[in-house]
């Protein structure tokens, strides 16, 4: 879900996508995960519509949430649980699907989910699962299969942990046999203690840095998202990926329009464009994530459709948890525990 966008490329996009002229009414401000889009599609959208794209990136759902409290964007692409939170806090607006006809191409198995049960606020963008990426040359196959590999003292200083509370706590909760949506503070305390226990084993708490450190063999093992695993394995064929036996997080990221968006019509056009078969297919090929667009899936090679890394298996989905929005007191407890973990 979440590929690194180099500073040089980010700067290039900022210049090329905001220096096209035109009035302030003829823009769309998009806020997305780093390199979670084929940048050629941004230029194609500009050419086809005359609407210039102002494109910025974030690393975590929590970072997106904080930024939206003070700034305005037209299209944002959060994950499921954050969508639910923002709906509850009136931070998103209902979509006019009459202006997004390509929404009809989204497979119904990815709509009407818990985070947007009436499918009023979001359009699925990608889906996937979290797993372990590891170096097959330097990690014993007998040590793989579980989340516990991150704590294995054999690999001290060669593993890493997510640098966001929900994903990191989710790993520990699953390892301990708990739901990733638990509201039991004793279970959450145990998960935090497990992460603290592993701090000597983790080289660091990272997000985008993992995308460089694993292929470059600066670390050997890390948790990350299936789409990025595809890309990292292309960069370094000695890398492999598995879904831990305890189960994992299965996620859906979706396009939304914030309540304070200034260019709603342009936002609708952008979302509709990204749902088109041509754009969605190009995007899926570029970012490596599972596509919820029906025609894209149908036209992909069997080698991709049947690959459990590109498209997590039915068993993975059945045994996985989709993160739910948690009660406010639990969100606050997460923040307290995370501050303690990083201390």
Secondary structure, DSSP 8 states (H G I E B T S, - for coil): ------HHHHHHHHHHHH-S---GGGEEEEEEETT-S-HHHHHHHHHHH--EEEEEEES-HHHHHHHHTT---SEE--BHHHHHHHHHTT-B----GGG-GGGGGB-GGGSS-GGGTT--S-EEEEEEEEEEEEETTTS-GGG-SSGGGGG-GGGTTSEEEESSHHHHHHHHHHHTT--TT---HHHHHHHHHHHHHTTTTEEEEESTTHHHHTTTTS-SEEEEEHHHHHHHHHH-TTEEEE--TT--BEEEEEEB-BTT-S-HHHHHHHHHHHHSHHHHHHHHHHH--B--BHHHHHHS-HHHHT-TTTS--HHHHHH-B------HHHHHHHHHHHHHHH-
